[in-house]
Amino acid sequence: QRMQLDASLNSQKKTQAKAYKAVNRQERQIKLVEQRIETRQPTLAGLSEKVIYTERRFKQIEENISSAQIDADRQREVVAILEEERTRVNAAESRFEEQLQGSQAQRGTGPSEDTMVEYNRLSEQLRSECVEDMHTRDVQDRQIQLLSEASRRVSDRLDGLQGQLEGVAASERVYVQQQQTAEAGVANVEREMQQARRDAEAAKAENERLVRVEIELNEKLEGVLKDLSQARAEQRETAREAKLKEMVSALQRVFTGVHGRLAELCRPTHQKYDVGVATVLGRHMDAIVVDRQATAIECISYIKEQRAGQATFLPLDTLQPQSANDSLRHAHRSARLATDVLQYDSAVEAAVMHACGNALICDTLDVARHVCYERKLDAKAVTLDGSVIHRSGLITGGVGNRGQRGKAQTWEAVAVDNLRKARDRLAEELQTIARERRKLAKEEAVTTRLTGLQTKHRISREALDAIGRKLQGLATERKHIEAKITECRPAVAQTTAELEQAKDVREQANARIY
């Protein structure tokens, strides 16, 4: 089932990676479309400015046409009035000449010859002067018309350049906004890339750490399993031992101060001492160590009430063991005090000393005989195989002492139990490590995300560079238009001045005519 779950998890992660790649492709497509739209926006902005300028010029031309129409109507009215005046003047002149001729005819007088000569000379002079002024006026009218047309062209050109400058400025504003947005986008992508790199490095470091821990745990578990296979795991505890263990566990749950069985509170420093130490401890191996005599009495009452059997108790507050005889430590190099080959906590030292006394553990029976018979030491000697030379000189036991060997197996059972606990603990830790590794992001998913961000960053950077090139081109175009405007303004001023001068000359000539 675990393999199926791992396979399903890997399949889901592959599906997620594919979906992430598809999302990245769609994002790139969207980015390209947005880039094309942003590229066309300045052109649209320039066209909008041109449309606005064209509409303004059209409106101005309509106003000029309307004003010119009004001026033409007013001039036609003035011409009509002047025609009427001229008709009246001509009629008055004709009547005056007729009256003058009639009066002269009645008086019989007429202009003299000299008067007529002077009159003709003055008329000719006036006619010549008026012809020159009229010619000057006609020339100035044509000049005014030409200058007006030139002024209009120059003004239109200046207005067109200013409109182009406004369009370029509008495009620059649009591109500046796009540049700011693109810079913010690039900065955001760079932050995401940095975060993705940190996540990838953290995931990699954590994964490496978990791999190291997993290797160490596997090595420890392999050693524990090896020790467990070499131990006597096949041995089964008897019903009495199981019942005794259950009783001790119940007493520890009910009463405080119950330390446990003496065999569980101490163990030999080496496996070769197991039988000898078990022989020394004898019936005290299954004795229950408690802190006080009152606790022992309460435990005995509880056992009786529960009908749990019998047990021997060693209350630490009433035990008065004799201290070990230091001289026995030097009895023989192959003989050791039983308390010296035991490992135990100092809290239960009194119980261990009480159970062991001054007993010696000898490597062989010959060493035991040497200690007891030749050196005549007052101590019980026990061999490694369980043979005993009592203080009275009596010899018992031997290699056939199965009872002591069975008791010695207690420590082997404890060791096996500890190995099993260590095995279970290591297996649980390995499962925890496996769960933590599954929670970590896979390197390929992190790499795919980082690749997508790098592609997005490249596209954003290219868009930003394109906007920068557009802005440089617009800046160059703006400088060119500003230079043309600078060149065009003096021409407008000169044309305007020449037009005003021509109008002044025409007015002067017109004044002389009339």
C-alpha positions in Angstrom: 0.0 0.0 0.0 2.9 2.4 0.8 4.4 1.7 -2.6 1.0 2.5 -4.3 0.8 5.7 -2.3 4.3 6.7 -3.3 3.6 6.0 -6.9 0.3 8.0 -6.7 2.2 10.9 -5.1 4.9 10.9 -7.8 2.2 10.8 -10.5 0.4 13.8 -8.9 3.7 15.7 -8.6 4.5 15.0 -12.3 1.0 16.2 -13.2 1.5 19.3 -11.1 4.9 20.0 -12.8 3.2 19.7 -16.3 0.4 22.0 -15.2 3.0 24.5 -13.9 4.8 24.4 -17.3 1.5 24.9 -19.1 0.7 27.9 -16.9 4.2 29.3 -17.6 3.6 29.0 -21.3 0.2 30.8 -21.1 1.8 33.5 -19.0 4.5 34.0 -21.6 1.8 34.2 -24.4 -0.1 36.8 -22.3 3.0 38.7 -21.7 3.8 38.8 -25.5 0.2 40.0 -26.3 0.5 42.7 -23.6 3.8 43.7 -25.0 2.4 44.1 -28.5 -0.5 46.1 -27.1 1.9 48.3 -25.2 4.0 48.8 -28.3 0.9 50.0 -30.3 -0.4 52.3 -27.5 2.1 55.1 -28.3 1.2 55.0 -32.0 -2.5 55.3 -31.0 -1.6 58.1 -28.6 0.2 59.9 -31.5 -2.7 59.4 -33.8 -5.1 60.7 -31.2 -3.0 63.8 -30.8 -3.0 64.2 -34.6 -6.8 63.8 -34.8 -7.2 66.4 -32.0 -4.9 68.8 -33.9 -6.7 68.2 -37.2 -10.0 68.8 -35.6 -8.7 72.0 -34.0 -7.3 73.2 -37.4 -10.6 72.3 -39.1 -12.5 74.3 -36.6 -10.1 77.2 -37.0 -10.4 77.1 -40.8 -14.2 77.1 -40.5 -14.0 80.1 -38.2 -11.6 81.8 -40.6 -14.0 81.0 -43.5 -16.9 82.3 -41.6 -15.0 85.5 -40.7 -13.8 85.9 -44.3 -17.4 85.5 -45.4 -18.5 88.2 -43.0 -15.7 90.5 -44.1 -16.6 89.8 -47.8 -20.3 90.6 -47.1 -19.3 93.8 -45.3 -16.9 94.8 -48.1 -19.7 94.2 -50.7 -21.9 96.5 -48.7 -19.2 99.1 -48.6 -18.6 98.7 -52.3 -22.3 99.1 -53.0 -22.4 102.2 -50.8 -19.4 103.6 -52.6 -21.0 102.8 -56.0 -24.0 104.7 -55.0 -21.9 107.6 -53.8 -19.9 107.5 -57.1 -23.2 107.5 -59.1 -24.5 110.5 -57.1 -21.1 112.3 -57.5 -21.1 111.7 -61.2 -24.7 112.9 -61.5 -23.9 116.0 -59.5 -20.8 116.6 -61.6 -22.8 116.3 -64.8 -25.4 118.7 -63.4 -22.8 121.1 -62.3 -21.1 121.1 -65.7 -24.4 121.5 -67.5 -25.3 124.4 -65.1 -21.8 125.9 -65.6 -22.0 125.7 -69.3 -25.5 127.1 -69.3 -24.5 130.1 -67.1 -21.4 130.7 -69.2 -23.5 130.6 -72.4 -26.0 133.1 -70.9 -23.2 135.4 -69.8 -21.3 134.8 -73.0 -18.1 134.1 -71.1 -15.9 131.0 -70.9 -12.6 129.9 -69.5 -9.6 131.5 -70.9 -6.9 129.7 -72.8 -4.4 130.0 -70.0 -6.9 128.7 -67.5 -7.6 125.7 -69.6 -3.8 125.0 -70.0 -3.4 125.2 -66.3 -6.4 123.0 -65.7 -5.2 120.4 -68.1 -1.7 120.5 -66.5 -3.0 120.0 -63.1 -5.4 117.3 -64.3 -2.5 115.5 -65.9 -0.3 115.8 -62.8 -3.1 114.6 -60.6 -3.8 111.7 -63.0 -0.1 110.7 -63.1 0.3 110.8 -59.3 -2.9 108.8 -58.8 -1.7 106.2 -61.3 1.6 105.8 -59.4 -0.2 105.5 -56.1 -2.8 103.1 -57.6 0.0 101.0 -59.0 1.8 101.0 -55.7 -1.5 100.0 -54.0 -2.0 97.2 -56.5 1.6 96.0 -56.0 1.2 96.1 -52.2 -2.1 94.2 -52.5 -0.4 91.4 -54.4 2.5 91.5 -52.0 0.1 91.4 -49.0 -1.6 88.4 -50.6 1.7 86.6 -51.1 2.9 87.4 -47.7 -0.4 86.3 -46.1 -0.1 83.0 -48.0 3.5 82.6 -46.9 2.6 83.6 -43.3 -0.2 81.1 -43.3 2.1 78.3 -44.6 4.8 79.1 -42.0 2.2 79.3 -39.2 0.7 76.0 -40.4 4.1 74.5 -40.4 4.8 75.8 -36.9 1.4 74.5 -35.7 2.1 71.1 -37.2 5.5 70.9 -35.5 4.0 71.9 -32.2 1.3 69.2 -32.7 4.0 66.7 -33.5 5.9 67.8 -30.4 2.7 67.3 -28.3 2.3 63.9 -29.8 5.8 62.9 -29.0 5.4 64.2 -25.4 2.2 62.2 -25.1 4.0 59.1 -26.4 6.9 59.8 -23.9 4.4 60.0 -21.0 2.9 56.7 -22.1 6.2 55.0 -22.5 7.5 56.4 -19.1 4.4 54.9 -17.4 5.1 51.6 -19.2 8.7 51.8 -18.2 7.8 52.3 -14.6 5.4 49.4 -14.7 8.0 47.2 -16.5 10.7 48.1 -13.9 8.3 47.2 -11.1 7.5 43.9 -12.8 11.2 43.1 -13.3 11.9 43.9 -9.7 9.0 41.7 -8.6 10.2 38.9 -10.8 13.8 39.3 -9.4 12.4 39.1 -5.8 10.5 36.0 -6.7 13.6 34.5 -8.3 15.7 35.2 -5.2 13.0 33.7 -3.0 12.8 30.6 -5.3 16.6 30.2 -5.2 16.4 30.5 -1.4 13.6 27.9 -1.3 15.6 25.6 -3.6 18.7 25.9 -1.5 16.8 25.4 1.7 14.9 22.4 0.3 18.2 21.0 -1.0 20.0 21.5 2.4 17.0 20.1 4.3 16.8 17.1 1.9 20.6 16.5 2.3 20.2 16.7 6.1 17.3 14.2 6.1 19.3 11.9 3.8 22.3 12.0 6.2 20.0 11.4 9.2 18.3 8.6 7.3 21.7 7.0 6.5 22.7 7.2 10.1 19.4 5.8 11.3 19.7 2.9 8.8 23.2 2.2 10.0 22.1 2.1 13.6 19.0 0.0 12.7 21.3 -2.4 10.8 23.5 -2.7 13.8 20.5 -3.2 16.2 19.1 -5.9 13.9 22.5 -7.6 13.7 22.8 -7.6 17.5 19.2 -8.8 17.8 19.8 -11.6 15.4 22.9 -12.7 17.3 21.1 -12.5 20.7 19.0 -15.3 22.0 15.8 -13.9 20.8 14.3 -17.3 20.4 14.2 -17.8 24.1 10.7 -17.5 25.7 10.2 -16.3 29.2 8.3 -18.7 31.5 4.8 -18.2 32.8 6.2 -17.5 36.2 8.6 -14.8 35.0 5.8 -13.2 32.9 3.5 -13.2 35.9 6.3 -11.7 38.1 6.9 -8.9 35.6 3.2 -8.1 35.4 3.0 -8.0 39.2 6.0 -5.7 39.5 4.5 -3.4 36.8 1.2 -3.3 38.8 3.0 -2.5 42.0 4.9 0.3 40.3 1.7 1.8 39.0 0.0 1.6 42.4 2.8 2.5 44.8 5.6 5.0 44.7 9.1 3.9 45.8 9.0 0.5 44.0 12.3 0.2 42.0 11.7 -3.2 40.5 13.3 -6.6 40.5 17.0 -6.8 41.5 17.8 -8.7 38.3 16.5 -5.7 36.3 18.3 -3.2 38.4 21.8 -4.6 37.9 23.5 -6.5 35.1 27.0 -8.1 34.7 29.7 -6.1 33.0 30.3 -9.0 30.6 28.2 -11.9 29.4 30.7 -14.4 30.7 29.7 -13.4 34.3 26.0 -14.1 33.8 25.9 -17.6 35.3 28.3 -16.8 38.1 26.5 -13.6 39.1 23.1 -15.4 38.9 24.5 -18.1 41.2 25.7 -15.5 43.7 22.4 -13.6 43.7 20.4 -16.8 43.9 16.9 -16.3 45.3 17.5 -12.5 45.5 17.4 -12.2 41.7 13.6 -12.0 41.7 13.5 -9.9 44.9 11.7 -6.6 44.6 13.6 -3.6 45.7 11.6 -0.9 47.5 12.6 2.3 49.3 10.9 1.7 52.7 9.7 -1.2 54.8 6.2 0.4 54.9 6.1 0.2 51.2 7.0 -3.4 51.3 4.2 -4.2 53.8 1.7 -2.3 51.6 2.9 -4.2 48.5 2.5 -7.6 50.4 -1.1 -6.6 51.4 -1.8 -5.7 47.8 -0.5 -9.0 46.5 -2.6 -10.9 49.0 -5.7 -9.0 48.1 -5.1 -9.5 44.4 -4.0 -13.1 44.9 -1.0 -12.4 42.6 1.3 -14.9 44.2 4.4 -14.4 46.5 7.4 -12.2 46.3 10.5 -11.3 48.3 11.1 -7.6 49.1 14.3 -5.7 49.9 13.5 -2.5 51.7 16.5 -0.2 51.4 15.8 1.6 54.7 16.2 -1.6 56.8 19.1 -3.3 54.9 22.4 -3.1 56.7 24.9 -4.8 54.4 28.6 -5.1 55.3 31.0 -3.2 53.2 33.1 -5.2 50.8 36.5 -6.5 52.0 39.1 -4.8 50.0 41.6 -7.5 50.6 39.5 -9.9 48.6 40.1 -7.8 45.5 43.7 -9.0 45.6 43.0 -12.7 46.4 43.8 -13.8 42.9 44.1 -12.2 39.5 41.4 -14.5 38.1 39.1 -13.8 41.1 36.9 -10.7 41.5 34.3 -9.5 43.9 30.8 -10.1 42.6 29.9 -6.4 43.2 32.8 -5.4 41.0 31.5 -7.2 37.9 28.0 -5.7 38.3 26.6 -2.5 36.9 23.9 -0.8 39.1 22.7 2.5 40.2 24.0 3.9 43.5 20.4 4.2 44.8 20.1 0.3 45.0 23.7 -0.3 46.2 22.5 -1.5 49.5 20.3 -4.2 47.9 23.2 -5.3 45.7 25.7 -5.5 48.6 23.1 -7.4 50.7 22.6 -10.0 47.9 26.2 -10.4 47.0 28.1 -9.9 50.2 31.8 -10.8 49.8 31.3 -13.5 47.2 34.1 -14.0 44.7 33.6 -14.8 41.0 36.5 -17.1 39.9 37.3 -18.0 36.3 37.9 -21.7 37.1 37.3 -24.2 39.9 41.1 -24.4 40.5 41.1 -20.7 41.3 38.2 -21.1 43.6 40.0 -24.0 45.4 43.2 -21.9 45.7 41.2 -19.1 47.3 39.2 -21.2 49.7 41.6 -24.1 50.6 45.1 -22.8 50.1 44.7 -19.2 51.1 41.8 -20.1 53.5 39.9 -16.8 52.8 36.5 -16.4 54.5 34.4 -16.0 51.4 32.1 -17.9 49.1 33.7 -18.6 45.7 31.6 -19.1 42.6 33.0 -20.2 39.2 31.9 -18.9 35.8 29.9 -22.1 35.2 28.0 -21.9 38.5 30.0 -24.1 40.7 30.1 -22.9 44.4 32.6 -23.5 47.2 30.8 -22.4 50.3 32.5 -20.8 53.3 32.0 -24.2 55.1 34.0 -25.9 52.4 31.1 -27.6 50.7 31.2 -27.7 46.9 27.9 -27.6 44.9 26.7 -26.9 41.3 28.6 -27.3 38.1 27.9 -27.1 34.4 24.7 -29.0 34.8 23.1 -26.4 36.9 20.3 -25.5 34.5 18.5 -23.4 37.1 21.2 -20.9 37.4 21.7 -20.8 33.6 18.0 -20.1 33.2 18.2 -17.2 35.7 21.2 -15.9 33.8 19.0 -15.7 30.7 17.1 -12.9 32.4 19.8 -10.4 31.5 19.8 -11.7 27.9 16.0 -11.2 27.8 16.5 -7.6 29.1 19.1 -7.0 26.4 16.9 -8.4 23.7 14.0 -6.3 25.0 16.1 -3.2 24.9 17.2 -4.1 21.3 13.6 -4.5 20.3 12.7 -1.1 21.7 15.7 0.5 19.9 14.6 -1.2 16.7 11.0 0.1 17.0 12.3 3.6 17.9 14.6 3.7 14.9 11.9 2.4 12.6 9.5 5.1 13.8 12.2 7.8 13.3 12.8 6.5 9.8 9.1 6.7 9.0 9.1 10.3 10.4 12.1 11.2 8.1 10.3 9.7 5.1 7.2 11.8 5.8 9.3 14.9 6.2 11.0 14.2 2.9 7.7 13.7 1.1 6.6 17.1 2.5 9.6 18.8 0.9 9.2 20.3 -2.5 10.8 18.1 -5.2 13.9 19.6 -6.8 12.4 19.2 -10.3 9.3 21.2 -9.3 11.5 24.0 -7.8 13.7 23.9 -10.9 10.7 24.2 -13.1 9.4 27.2 -11.2 12.8 28.8 -11.2 13.1 28.2 -15.0 9.6 29.8 -15.5 10.6 32.8 -13.5 13.9 33.1 -15.4 11.9 33.1 -18.7 9.5 35.6 -17.4 12.4 37.8 -16.2 14.0 37.6 -19.7 10.8 38.6 -21.4 10.2 41.4 -18.9 13.8 42.6 -19.4 13.5 42.5 -23.2 10.2 44.5 -22.9 11.9 47.0 -20.6 14.9 47.4 -23.1 12.5 47.9 -26.0 10.7 50.6 -24.0 14.1 52.2 -23.3 15.0 52.2 -27.0 11.5 53.7 -27.8 12.1 56.5 -25.3 15.6 57.2 -26.8 14.1 57.4 -30.3 11.3 59.7 -29.0 13.9 61.9 -27.3 15.9 62.2 -30.5 12.7 63.0 -32.5 11.7 65.6 -29.9 15.1 67.3 -30.2 14.8 67.3 -34.0 11.2 68.8 -33.8 12.4 71.4 -31.2 15.2 72.4 -33.6 12.8 72.8 -36.5 10.5 74.9 -34.3 13.4 77.1 -33.3 14.3 77.5 -37.0 10.6 78.2 -37.9 9.8 80.9 -35.4 12.2 83.6 -36.9 10.6 82.9 -40.3 7.1 83.5 -38.8 8.3 86.7 -37.2 9.9 87.9 -40.4 6.9 87.1 -42.5 4.6 88.8 -40.0 6.8 92.0 -40.0 6.9 92.1 -43.8 3.2 91.7 -44.0 2.6 94.6 -41.6 5.0 96.7 -43.5 3.2 96.0 -46.8 -0.1 96.9 -45.2 1.3 100.2 -44.0 2.6 101.1 -47.5 -0.7 100.2 -49.0 -2.6 102.4 -46.5 -0.3 105.3 -47.2 -0.8 104.9 -51.0 -4.5 104.6 -50.5 -4.6 107.7 -48.4 -2.8 109.7 -51.1 -5.2 108.5 -53.7 -8.3 109.6 -51.8 
